[in-house]
Amino acid sequence: MIEYRIMTMDDYSEAYDLWIICGNGLNDKDDSPEGIEKYLKRNPSTSFVATCDGKVVGVILCGHDGRRGIIQHACVSPDYRRLGIGNKLVELALEALKKEGINKVLLVAFKKNEGGNAFWEAQGFTLREDLNYRNKALTEMVRIDPDYVKE
Ligand SMILES: CC(C)(COP(=O)(O)OP(=O)(O)OC[C@H]1O[C@@H](n2cnc3c(N)ncnc32)[C@H](O)[C@@H]1OP(=O)(O)O)[C@@H](O)C(=O)NCCC(=O)NCCS
C-alpha cells in the first residue's frame, strides 16, 4: 500500500537517491543535506513523500515565497510509475499551498523531458509561451546529476 506524508530530513538520503535515479536536476549546494534542510525549515509543511513498505518511492519538493508556490524535484521511482502516485503528491502539495494562502504555483521542466511535460499538462499546469525563463547564479554551483548535458 502506498502511504503519503510530509517530507522531513529523515527522508533525505532516500529522496536524494531517487532524484539521482529519476534524472532531476541537482547541484552541489541546493541539494546537499544543508541545502535541503534549509529548504524544509523554511517550508515545513508543503513537501511530501510517498512510501511503500517504508521505502520512499516518490517525492515532491514544494514551497513558496509568500506569493507564489514553486514545485521542484517531483519524482516517482520507475517501478511505481503510472499508478497515480505523482498525481497524489501534486494534489497534497497544492492543498498544502492553498492552506498557506498561496494563489498560484509554478515550476520549470526541461523541454526535452517529454514524460515530465505530459505529466504536468495532465496536472493542469499550462505552458507560458509569452515568458522567457531567466536566472542568475549568486554563488558557484556544480551540477551533480550524472546525465546532465549543458545545452
Ligand atoms: C513525471 C513523474 C513524476 C510522473 O509520476 P507518475 O506517478 O508516474 O504519474 P501519475 O501516475 O500520477 O500520472 C498521472 C498522469 O500524468 C500523465 N503522465 C504521467 N507520466 C507520463 C508519461 N511518461 N507520458 C505521458 N503522460 C504521462 C498521464 O496522463 C497520467 O495519467 P494516466 O496514467 O491515467 O494516463 C514520473 O514519471 C517521474 O518521476 N519522472 C522522472 C522525473 C521527472 O521528470 N519529474 C518531473 C520533473 S519536471
The ligand as an SDF file (V2000), in Angstrom:
LIG
                    3D

 48 50  0  0  0  0  0  0  0  0999 V2000
    6.7350   12.6610  -14.0350 C   0  0  0  0  0  0  0  0  0  0  0  0
    6.5170   11.6100  -12.9340 C   0  0  0  0  0  0  0  0  0  0  0  0
    6.7420   12.2740  -11.5610 C   0  0  0  0  0  0  0  0  0  0  0  0
    5.0620   11.1010  -13.0240 C   0  0  0  0  0  0  0  0  0  0  0  0
    4.8090   10.2410  -11.9160 O   0  0  0  0  0  0  0  0  0  0  0  0
    3.6740    9.0980  -12.0000 P   0  0  0  0  0  0  0  0  0  0  0  0
    3.4070    8.6450  -10.6200 O   0  0  0  0  0  0  0  0  0  0  0  0
    4.0660    8.0700  -12.9820 O   0  0  0  0  0  0  0  0  0  0  0  0
    2.4430    9.9360  -12.5630 O   0  0  0  0  0  0  0  0  0  0  0  0
    0.8830    9.5390  -12.4720 P   0  0  0  0  0  0  0  0  0  0  0  0
    0.7430    8.0520  -12.4690 O   0  0  0  0  0  0  0  0  0  0  0  0
    0.2840   10.2630  -11.3370 O   0  0  0  0  0  0  0  0  0  0  0  0
    0.3690   10.1250  -13.8610 O   0  0  0  0  0  0  0  0  0  0  0  0
   -0.7410   10.9860  -13.9370 C   0  0  0  0  0  0  0  0  0  0  0  0
   -0.9900   11.3150  -15.3990 C   0  0  0  0  0  0  0  0  0  0  0  0
    0.1030   12.0730  -15.9290 O   0  0  0  0  0  0  0  0  0  0  0  0
    0.3160   11.6930  -17.3040 C   0  0  0  0  0  0  0  0  0  0  0  0
    1.6320   11.0690  -17.4290 N   0  0  0  0  0  0  0  0  0  0  0  0
    2.4440   10.6580  -16.4270 C   0  0  0  0  0  0  0  0  0  0  0  0
    3.5970   10.1710  -16.9180 N   0  0  0  0  0  0  0  0  0  0  0  0
    3.5040   10.2630  -18.2630 C   0  0  0  0  0  0  0  0  0  0  0  0
    4.3910    9.9060  -19.3230 C   0  0  0  0  0  0  0  0  0  0  0  0
    5.5980    9.3690  -19.1030 N   0  0  0  0  0  0  0  0  0  0  0  0
    3.9730   10.1490  -20.5860 N   0  0  0  0  0  0  0  0  0  0  0  0
    2.7730   10.6950  -20.8370 C   0  0  0  0  0  0  0  0  0  0  0  0
    1.8810   11.0490  -19.8670 N   0  0  0  0  0  0  0  0  0  0  0  0
    2.2640   10.8420  -18.5930 C   0  0  0  0  0  0  0  0  0  0  0  0
   -0.7810   10.7260  -17.6530 C   0  0  0  0  0  0  0  0  0  0  0  0
   -1.8950   11.4920  -18.1280 O   0  0  0  0  0  0  0  0  0  0  0  0
   -1.0970   10.1060  -16.3000 C   0  0  0  0  0  0  0  0  0  0  0  0
   -2.3920    9.5650  -16.2250 O   0  0  0  0  0  0  0  0  0  0  0  0
   -2.6600    8.0500  -16.7870 P   0  0  0  0  0  0  0  0  0  0  0  0
   -1.5940    7.1610  -16.2040 O   0  0  0  0  0  0  0  0  0  0  0  0
   -4.0370    7.7460  -16.2780 O   0  0  0  0  0  0  0  0  0  0  0  0
   -2.5580    8.1230  -18.2780 O   0  0  0  0  0  0  0  0  0  0  0  0
    7.4620   10.3880  -13.1330 C   0  0  0  0  0  0  0  0  0  0  0  0
    7.3270    9.8890  -14.4450 O   0  0  0  0  0  0  0  0  0  0  0  0
    8.9280   10.7250  -12.9090 C   0  0  0  0  0  0  0  0  0  0  0  0
    9.4270   10.6270  -11.8010 O   0  0  0  0  0  0  0  0  0  0  0  0
    9.6230   11.0960  -13.9980 N   0  0  0  0  0  0  0  0  0  0  0  0
   11.0650   11.4290  -13.8850 C   0  0  0  0  0  0  0  0  0  0  0  0
   11.2830   12.7180  -13.1310 C   0  0  0  0  0  0  0  0  0  0  0  0
   10.5530   13.8600  -13.7830 C   0  0  0  0  0  0  0  0  0  0  0  0
   10.5260   14.0180  -14.9960 O   0  0  0  0  0  0  0  0  0  0  0  0
    9.9570   14.7100  -12.9370 N   0  0  0  0  0  0  0  0  0  0  0  0
    9.3270   15.9200  -13.3750 C   0  0  0  0  0  0  0  0  0  0  0  0
   10.3950   16.9150  -13.4470 C   0  0  0  0  0  0  0  0  0  0  0  0
    9.8540   18.4150  -14.1570 S   0  0  0  0  0  0  0  0  0  0  0  0
  1  2  1  0
  2  3  1  0
  2  4  1  0
  2 36  1  0
  4  5  1  0
  5  6  1  0
  6  7  2  0
  6  8  1  0
  6  9  1  0
  9 10  1  0
 10 11  2  0
 10 12  1  0
 10 13  1  0
 13 14  1  0
 14 15  1  0
 15 16  1  0
 15 30  1  0
 16 17  1  0
 17 18  1  0
 17 28  1  0
 18 19  1  0
 18 27  1  0
 19 20  2  0
 20 21  1  0
 21 22  1  0
 21 27  2  0
 22 23  1  0
 22 24  2  0
 24 25  1  0
 25 26  2  0
 26 27  1  0
 28 29  1  0
 28 30  1  0
 30 31  1  0
 31 32  1  0
 32 33  2  0
 32 34  1  0
 32 35  1  0
 36 37  1  0
 36 38  1  0
 38 39  2  0
 38 40  1  0
 40 41  1  0
 41 42  1  0
 42 43  1  0
 43 44  2  0
 43 45  1  0
 45 46  1  0
 46 47  1  0
 47 48  1  0
M  END
$$$$
